[in-house]
Amino acid sequence: MRSEFKLLKTLANNPKTRFHENNIHELGNYNADIEDLVEEGLIRIEKMSENGRIYKYYKITLKGYELLKDLKIRDWQFWITIAVLVISLASLAFQIIR
Protein backbone atom coordinates (compact mmCIF):
# COMPACT_ATOMS: atom_id res chain seq x y z
CA MET A 1 0.00 0.00 0.00
CA ARG A 2 2.91 2.35 0.61
CA SER A 3 3.95 2.42 -3.06
CA GLU A 4 0.30 2.79 -4.10
CA PHE A 5 -0.02 5.80 -1.79
CA LYS A 6 3.18 7.28 -3.23
CA LEU A 7 1.89 6.82 -6.78
CA LEU A 8 -1.46 8.44 -5.92
CA LYS A 9 0.35 11.38 -4.31
CA THR A 10 2.53 11.80 -7.40
CA LEU A 11 -0.50 11.84 -9.67
CA ALA A 12 -2.39 14.19 -7.33
CA ASN A 13 0.52 16.64 -7.15
CA ASN A 14 0.38 16.95 -10.93
CA PRO A 15 -3.37 17.15 -11.62
CA LYS A 16 -3.07 18.59 -15.12
CA THR A 17 -0.52 15.99 -16.13
CA ARG A 18 -1.21 12.58 -17.57
CA PHE A 19 1.68 10.28 -16.87
CA HIS A 20 2.92 8.25 -19.82
CA GLU A 21 3.35 4.55 -19.07
CA ASN A 22 7.16 4.90 -19.36
CA ASN A 23 7.18 7.79 -16.87
CA ILE A 24 5.15 5.78 -14.35
CA HIS A 25 7.71 3.00 -14.41
CA GLU A 26 10.53 5.51 -13.90
CA LEU A 27 8.83 6.61 -10.66
CA GLY A 28 9.18 3.14 -9.20
CA ASN A 29 8.11 -0.45 -9.60
CA TYR A 30 4.35 -0.03 -9.79
CA ASN A 31 3.26 -2.80 -12.19
CA ALA A 32 1.03 -4.75 -9.78
CA ASP A 33 0.00 -1.63 -7.88
CA ILE A 34 -1.31 0.11 -11.01
CA GLU A 35 -3.70 -2.73 -11.75
CA ASP A 36 -5.04 -2.61 -8.17
CA LEU A 37 -5.51 1.16 -8.32
CA VAL A 38 -7.33 0.94 -11.67
CA GLU A 39 -9.60 -1.86 -10.40
CA GLU A 40 -10.45 0.19 -7.32
CA GLY A 41 -11.22 3.24 -9.48
CA LEU A 42 -8.48 5.36 -7.91
CA ILE A 43 -6.67 6.02 -11.18
CA ARG A 44 -7.76 5.72 -14.77
CA ILE A 45 -5.97 4.76 -17.93
CA GLU A 46 -6.32 6.85 -21.06
CA LYS A 47 -5.15 5.15 -24.23
CA MET A 48 -3.91 7.44 -27.01
CA SER A 49 -2.45 6.76 -30.39
CA GLU A 50 0.87 8.39 -31.24
CA ASN A 51 2.73 7.66 -34.45
CA GLY A 52 0.57 4.59 -35.07
CA ARG A 53 1.27 3.18 -31.65
CA ILE A 54 -1.08 3.06 -28.65
CA TYR A 55 0.26 4.39 -25.36
CA LYS A 56 -1.25 4.34 -21.89
CA TYR A 57 -1.51 7.48 -19.79
CA TYR A 58 -2.44 7.44 -16.11
CA LYS A 59 -4.47 10.05 -14.24
CA ILE A 60 -5.89 10.17 -10.70
CA THR A 61 -9.69 10.03 -10.33
CA LEU A 62 -11.96 11.91 -7.95
CA LYS A 63 -12.19 8.75 -5.85
CA GLY A 64 -8.36 8.73 -5.67
CA TYR A 65 -8.32 12.34 -4.45
CA GLU A 66 -10.94 11.52 -1.83
CA LEU A 67 -8.89 8.57 -0.55
CA LEU A 68 -5.78 10.76 -0.22
CA LYS A 69 -7.78 13.38 1.65
CA ASP A 70 -9.16 10.72 4.02
CA LEU A 71 -5.68 9.27 4.62
CA LYS A 72 -4.26 12.71 5.38
CA ILE A 73 -7.04 13.41 7.88
CA ARG A 74 -6.45 10.06 9.61
CA ASP A 75 -2.70 10.75 9.68
CA TRP A 76 -3.29 14.11 11.42
CA GLN A 77 -5.73 12.53 13.86
CA PHE A 78 -3.13 9.90 14.75
CA TRP A 79 -0.42 12.47 15.47
CA ILE A 80 -2.78 14.71 17.45
CA THR A 81 -3.74 11.69 19.57
CA ILE A 82 -0.05 10.90 20.18
CA ALA A 83 0.64 14.52 21.17
CA VAL A 84 -2.28 14.53 23.63
CA LEU A 85 -1.07 11.26 25.16
CA VAL A 86 2.48 12.58 25.54
CA ILE A 87 1.22 15.77 27.19
CA SER A 88 -1.04 13.76 29.51
CA LEU A 89 1.81 11.44 30.50
CA ALA A 90 4.14 14.38 31.09
CA SER A 91 1.51 16.06 33.27
CA LEU A 92 0.98 12.85 35.23
CA ALA A 93 4.73 12.36 35.68
CA PHE A 94 5.08 15.96 36.87
CA GLN A 95 2.30 15.47 39.46
CA ILE A 96 3.91 12.23 40.71
CA ILE A 97 7.31 13.91 41.05
CA ARG A 98 5.85 16.79 43.07
Buried (B, 14 or more C-beta within 10 A) or exposed (E): EEBBEBBBBBBBEEEEBBBBEEEBEEEEEBEEBBEEBBEEEBBBBEEEEEEEEEBBBBBBBEBBBEBBEEBEEEEEEEEEEEEEEEEEEEEEEEEEEE
